[in-house]
Amino acid sequence: MTFDSNIYTAQLEDKVALLRDLLAPFDAPEPRVFDSPLRHFRLRAEFRLWRQAGERHYAMFAQDDKRTPLLIEDFPIASLRINELMPKLKAAWQASAPLSHKLFQVEFLTTLAGDAMITLCYHRPLDEHWQTAAEQLAADLGVSIIGRSKGKRVVIGHDYVVEKFEIAGRTFSYRQPEGAFTQPNGTVNQKMLNWAYEALGERSDDLLELYCGNGNFTLPLATRVRRVLATEISKTSVSAALSNLDENAVGNVNLVRLSAEELTEALNEVRPFRRLHGIDLKSYEFGSVFVDPPRAGMDPDTCELTRRFDNILYISCNPETLAANIAQLHDTHRIERCALFDQFPWTHHMESGVLLTRR
C-alpha cells in the first residue's frame, strides 16, 4: 500500500464533497474537517491464521474472495504497538506447541495510552499446558491474554484495556472490554470528543443520550449539563460505562439498559419498564439529546422522539442515513454545525457530526 499524502488529501476531499452534497438540501454550513494520521491509526486488528510450509502466518482475505489468503508480516495502518507485538507473538507460537496447536485467529486491542490485549482463538479445549505457556507469554510481552475455545474463555491479566483521552484540558480514563465496540481510530476519536464537547456547550438543563456504548461521549458531555440519562442495550458496554463513570468520578449520570426504541416507549408512556425503577423521567428537564446510532441510523419513531428537543447532537458512521434522518427533522430543526471525522482513512467510510437546533 502506498501512503502518499497527496492521494490521502484527494480521498479526503472526495469525502468532504460527498458529505457536502448529501447535506446541501438542508442548507448545512461548510463541514469542519478532522483528518487522520496516514499510518498507525488503527488501534485494533483481527487476523485469521493460515498454515503454509509448516508454519502459521497472519492472514486476511479480500471481501470478494474468502479462499485466497493475503499473508501479512506487518500491518502499517495498525498501531505501532500492534506492529511491535505481531512478530513477537508469531515467534512465540512457533516455539510453543501449546500456544500454536489449533490456533486459528488472533485479535489485538491497543490504546493510545499504551495498553494492549491479545485474544487467541482455538479449535480445541484449553488445558493447563496452554495456561502455563500463555501466562509466560503475557509476562514476556507485557500484555493481557484472552484464550477462547468453544464454550470457554480464559483471562490472563485483564479482559479490558484502559484508554485515556484529553478533552478540554481534562483527562478521562476509559475501560474498553474485549469483544465490545470501541472507536478504532483513537486520534480521530479524541478530536471527535472535543468537537462534541464544544458543540454542546455549557448548559443548565439535562441531556438524553441514546446508544451510549461504554460512555465514550457520556463522560465529557456529562460535565456540560446538569444531569444525563443515558441508554445502552449491550450488557458488556453498560458494565464498562458504569466502571468508567465511577473511575472518572462522574456522578450526574443515570444509565439504563434500554434500546432507543424502548426508551421512546417509556417517554411516550406506552408501557413501564422494570429497568427504569427508581428513575423519575418527569423530573428531567431535557434541553438536548445526543445520538450515535449504528449504520442504519435512527428508526422513524426514535427520530421523531428527538424532535422534542431544542438541540440534537448527532454523530453518524453513515452519511446516507444521517441525511435521511435530517430530512425527517428538517421542518423543525436546522443544521447549525457540521463536521467530518476521518476515522477510516484509505477507505470510502467516514464519520460525521451535526448539531441541529430548533428553528
N, C-alpha and C positions, 0 to 999 in steps of 0.2 A: 504494500500500500504506500502511495506517495503522500507525504504530509506537507503538501505545498500550500503556503499561506494564501497565495492568490486563488487557488482552487477553493479553499475554505471560504474566503471572502465572497467569491461568486455564489457558492452554495447558500451562504447565509443571506445574501441579498435576494436570492430566489425565495427563500422562506419569508423574508420581510414582505416581498411583493405579494405572495400568496395571502398572508395574513391581512395585508392592507386591502386586497381585493375582496376578501371574504367579509370584512367589516365596513367596507365603503358604503353599503346601503344604510348603515346606521350612523353615518357622519362621525366616525371614530377619529380621534386625534391620531397623529403620527405615532406609531409604536416606539417606545423606548426599547433599545436592543441591548441584550446582555449576552456577550459572546462566551465561548468556552476555550479552555486550553486545547491545543491541537492534538496533544498526546497525553497519555497517562491521566485521563479524566474519569475513567470508569472505575468505580470502587468495588464492583462485584463482577464475577465471571464464572461461567459454568462450562465444563468440558466433559465430553464423553472420552473414554479411553479406547484406543484402537491397538490391537496386537499385530505387530509386524516384525518379522525376523527375530522372533522370540522375545521381543520387548513390547511393553505398553507405552503408547505415546499419547499426548494430549491431542484431541481431535475435535473438529467442528464440521458441520455439514451445511451446504447451501440449502436455502429454503425449498428449492425445486428438485433437490437430489439428496435423498436421505441415505443413499447407499455408498456414495463415494466420499471417503473422509478427506478432510484437509488437515494434514498433520502439522502441529504447531509446536515450535520451540519457545517462542516468546509471544507476547500479545501487547503491542505498543499502545493500544487505546486503553488498556487496563492500568491501574495504579502502579507506581514504582514498586510498592510493597508486594503486589501480586507477581510482578515480573521477577522480583528478588526471590520469592518463595517457590516459583514454578520449578526451576532446575533442582533446588534443594529437595523438594518433595519427590520429584522424579527419581533422583539418586537414592532417596530413602526407600521407596517401594522396590526399586531394582535390587537393593541389597537385602531386602527382608521379605521372605515368603509369607509370613503372617499379614504383612501390610498389602502385598500385591495379589494374593490369591483371590480370584473372582472379584477384584475391584473393577468397577465399570464406569464410575462417574466421580468427578471431583468438583466441588464448588468452593469458591473463595469469596469471603466478605471482608473488606477492609474499610478503614476510615481515614479521614484527613488527619485525625488525632494520632494515628499510628497503630491502632488496634487491629488485630487480624484473627480470623476464624476460618478453619478449613473443614468442610464436610466431605467424608469419604463414604461412598455408597457401594454396597456389596450384594452379590447374588449368593450369599451363604450366611449362616449364623456367625456371630462374633463371639469368640471364645477368650479364655484367659491369655492365650498367646498373643492374640491381637491386642488385647488390653495393655499388656506389658509393652509391646512394641509401639503402640500409639501414645502411651504415656511418655516414653522416651522421645518420640518424635515431637510431641508438644513442647517438651522441655528444650530440645535442641533448636527448634525453630522459634520459640518464644510466642506461641500461638495457642488458641483453644482448638481442640479437635472434637468433631462430632462424628461418630460412627453410625451409619444407618444400614440396616438389613431388614428383611421382611418382618414387620411386627416388632422391631427392636430399635432403640435409639440410645446410644451410649455417649455421655458427655464427659469430656476431659477438659477441665477448666470451666469456662462459662458457655452457655448456649446463646450468647449475645456478644456483640461488640459495642464499644462506647465511642460515640462521636461527639465532637464539640464544635459548635458554630458561634460566631460572634455576630450579634445583631444589635445595632445601635449602641455599640460600646459595652454590651453585656455578653458574657459567655454563657451559653446554655449547653447542658450535657444531655445526650440522648442515648438511651439504651435501644439497640437495634437487634431484635431477636433473629435467630436462624429461621429461615423459611418465611419470614414476614416481609411485606413490601417496604422498601426504602428507596429514596431517590438515588439513582445510580451515579449521578454527576454531582459530587459534593461541592465543588467550587461554584457551580451554577446554582445549586440549591441554596447556598448561603446568600447569593445575590437575590434569589427569588424571595427568601425570607425577609431580607432587608427592604425589598420593594413593597411587599405586602404590609410590613410594619409601617412604612411611610405612607402608603396609600390609605390605610385605615384611619390613621391619625389618632390624636388623643381625644377620648370620648368619655362622657359621664354616664352613659347608658350601658346596655348589655349586648352581648354578641351571641348569636346562634351559629354553631359550626357543624356542618354536615360532612361526613366521610373524614373524620379527624385522624385516622390511622394511629401511628404511635405518638401523636402530639407534635408532629413536625412544625406545623404552623401554630398550634394551640399555645405553646409556651410563650413565644414573643407577643402574640396578639393579645393574650390574657393581660399583659402589662399595660395595654392601651385602653381597657374598658373596666367597668365596674365589676361585672360578672360574666362568665361564659357558661353556656350549656352546650356541650359537645356530644356528638353521637358517632358511634362506630359499631359495625356488626361483627368484625373479626375478634374472637376471644384473645388470640395472641397479641393483636395490636392493642386491644383495650388494656391488657395486662401491662404491656410495655408503656403505654401512655400514662397509666396510673403511677408506675415507677418513676417515669420522667417528671411528672408533676411533683411528686414527693421529693425527688432528688434536687430539683431546682427551687423548692420551697414556693411553688405557685399554688396558692390556696383558694383562689376565687373561681375554680372550675368545677362544675358538676359534669361527670362523664357517664353516659348511659349507653348500654349495648342495645341500640335500636338501629334499624336501617332507616334511610331517609324517608322511605315510603311509610314506615311505621310511625315515625315522628310526625309526619304530616297528618296521619290519622289521629294521633294523640292531640295535636294542637287544634285540629278540627273537631275534637271531642266525639269522634266516630266510635271509639272504644277505649277503655282504660288498659293500661299495661302495668303488670306487676313490677316490671323493672324500673318504673317511674315512682315506685312507692317512696314517699318522703320528699318528693320534689314537687313544689307548687309552681306549675307552669305559669299560672296567672300572676305570680309575683315578679316575673321578669319584665323588664322594660326594654324590649329588643329594638335597637335602632339599626343594627347591621346584621347581615348574615354572610358567612364565609363558606364557600363550597369548593371542593376539589374532587369532582366526581371521576369515575372510571371513563374509559374511552367513549362509551355510549352516551355520555353526558347525563343531564338530569332528565328523568321521566317527566311527562307533561304535568302531573299532579305536583311533584316536588318543585318544578319550575314555577308553577302557579303559586305555590307557597312562598317562594322567595319574593314574589311581587309585593307582599305585605310590608316589606322592609324598605326604609328610606335608602339604604346603601347595600349593594350586593357586590361583594368582593369574590371574584371567580377566577380560579386557576384551572387551566384546561390542558390536557395532553392530546386533544384532538380539536383542531381549529374548526373543522366542519360542524361537529356537534355543538361547539361553542356558538358558532354563528346561528345555528338552528334555535338554540335556547334564547339567544338575544332577540331573534325575530319574534319570539313569543312575548318578550318583555318590553319590546321597543316602544309600545304605545304609552307606557307609564314611566320608563326609565331610559336615560341617555348614558352613553359611554363618556365618562369624564377622564379616565386614564386607560392606557393600553400599553402592554409590554410583550416582548418576545424573549424567551429564555432558551438558549440553545443547549438544552440538556443532552441532545443526541447528535453531535457533530458527525459529519460524513454519512448521514442518513437523511431521508426526507422528513423525519419526525421532528416535531417541535413542541415546546411547552409555551403557553401564552397566558396572559393575565389581563383582566379588565376590572375596572371599578365602575359600576353602574350606580347612578344616583337618580332619585325621583325627580321627575320633571316639575 
